[in-house]
Amino acid sequence: MMTILNPYLAFRDNAREAMEFYKSVLGGDLQVMSFSDIPGMAENPSDNDKVMHAQLTSPNGLVIMGADTPASMEYRPPQGVAVSISGEDEAELQGYWDALAADGTVTMPYDTPPWGGKFGMVIDKFGFAWYVSLNA
């Protein structure tokens, strides 16, 4: 059996919106489970409609997961970690870049770096850092 490493993103009250956005960027199948879907999971009734677990699986096998942080838990905005996506399909990667950068903050333009290919860094509209790399 294969072992898989994939990002699991924590949000504060907007996991559903974010995961639907990532689906619009990456395509694929999005499965979402709310705290209310499992009786007793929400400590606070205000968490019932929040996302307990979401998983997006793209047609080419990319997997990203996410959830809302319950009201009873401290939430710290993401820092020090980036989601990196790389490959050899220039049009596909350009599409990912364009969608992530549209309402995000570009920290390094998607351009040709000294090592070849293309590379860029962006903070998406939900505060997560993404590195997009076209392999040379």
C-alpha positions, 0 to 999 in steps of 0.5 A: 500500500502506498503512503500519501502526504497531503496538506490539511488546512485549518480555517476559522469559519470559512473552510467550506468557502475555501474548499469550494474555491480550491475545487474551482482551481484544481477541479475534482470531487469535494466531500464535506462533512459538518460537525452536525453530521455526527451527533455529539461532535460539536461542543458548541452549537455554533459549530454545527454548520462548520466543516469538521472535515473536507477532502478535495481529490482532483482528477490528476490525484492531488488531494487537499483536506481542510476543516474549520477550527471549533470555537473552543480551540485557538486558531492561529493564521497559517504561517511558516508552511506553503502548499507546493504544486509542481509539474510539467504541464505548463498550461495546467500550472499557469491555470492554477497560478492565475486562479490562486493569484487572482484575489491573492497577494503575489510574493514572487511573480510566476516567472523564469528563475535562475534554475529554469522552468517557471516558479512563483509564490502567492498568498491566496485569499484565505491566507495560505502560501502556495508555491507553483513550479513548472519543472524545466 
